[in-house]
Amino acid sequence: MTNAIKTMIGTAALVALAGCVETGGGTTGGGMTDDGLSGTEAQFDGMNARCIDQAARYAGYPAMDINIVERIRTGGGPLLVLDAGGQRLSCRLEDDGSVTVFSEYAN
């Protein structure tokens, strides 16, 4: 087979597989899938600065050098994973709108 034919067959297979992806169950009023997890872009965006400031105090590390590594939607609300000079911290949004920073290894 020529490379062009192999490429066309591979592309067709990928397109077929893409049609098989499960996208979840029902949706909520905003068109988002109701998967039991919470954390909207607006919530994450509203947490960024507050989490970084609190992480700087917690870790004794300059806020400008703290990076957001990951945004995670959880059953308990949005969670940011932060890197403060190699120390991994988590920051969650509380029910009252405040944020709490804690060690990645805290239970």
C-alpha positions in Angstrom: 0.0 0.0 0.0 1.1 3.5 -0.6 1.6 6.0 2.2 -1.3 8.1 0.9 -3.7 5.1 1.1 -2.4 4.2 4.6 -2.9 7.8 5.7 -6.5 7.9 4.4 -7.3 4.6 6.1 -5.8 5.8 9.4 -7.7 9.1 9.2 -11.0 7.3 8.4 -10.5 5.0 11.4 -9.8 7.9 13.7 -13.0 9.7 12.5 -15.0 6.5 13.1 -13.6 6.2 16.6 -14.3 9.8 17.4 -18.0 9.1 16.8 -17.9 6.4 19.5 -16.8 8.7 22.4 -19.3 8.7 25.3 -20.2 12.3 26.3 -22.2 11.6 29.4 -25.8 11.6 30.5 -28.3 14.4 30.8 -27.6 18.1 31.0 -28.4 20.8 33.5 -30.1 24.0 32.7 -26.9 25.6 31.4 -26.2 22.9 28.9 -23.4 21.4 31.0 -23.4 17.7 31.6 -24.6 16.8 35.1 -21.7 14.6 36.1 -21.9 15.3 39.9 -18.7 17.4 39.7 -18.6 21.1 40.3 -16.2 23.8 39.3 -17.0 26.4 36.6 -14.5 28.6 34.8 -15.9 31.6 36.7 -15.3 29.9 40.0 -11.7 28.9 39.0 -11.0 32.4 37.7 -12.3 33.9 41.0 -10.1 31.6 43.0 -6.8 32.2 41.3 -5.5 35.3 43.0 -6.9 34.4 46.4 -5.4 30.9 46.3 -2.0 32.2 45.2 -2.0 34.9 48.0 -3.0 32.4 50.7 -0.4 29.8 49.3 2.3 32.4 49.6 1.5 33.0 53.3 1.2 29.2 53.9 4.5 28.3 52.2 6.5 31.4 52.8 7.1 31.6 49.1 6.8 34.7 46.8 3.3 34.9 45.3 4.7 35.9 41.9 6.5 32.6 41.8 3.6 30.4 42.6 2.0 28.6 39.6 -1.4 27.0 39.1 -0.6 23.5 37.8 -4.1 22.1 37.5 -7.8 23.0 37.8 -9.8 20.0 39.1 -13.6 19.7 39.2 -14.6 17.6 42.2 -17.8 16.4 44.0 -16.9 18.9 46.7 -16.3 21.9 44.5 -13.4 23.3 42.5 -9.8 22.6 43.5 -6.6 24.2 42.3 -3.3 22.5 42.4 -0.5 24.9 43.0 3.3 24.7 42.8 5.2 26.8 45.3 8.9 26.2 44.6 8.4 22.5 44.2 6.0 22.2 47.1 2.6 21.0 45.8 -0.4 22.7 47.5 -4.1 22.4 47.0 -6.7 25.2 47.2 -10.4 24.5 47.5 -13.4 26.8 47.3 -15.4 26.7 50.5 -19.2 26.9 50.7 -19.0 30.5 52.1 -16.9 31.6 49.1 -13.6 31.7 50.9 -10.6 29.5 49.9 -8.5 27.2 51.9 -4.9 26.2 51.0 -3.5 22.9 52.4 -0.6 20.5 51.7 -1.1 18.1 48.8 -0.7 15.3 51.3 -3.2 16.6 53.9 -6.2 14.3 54.5 
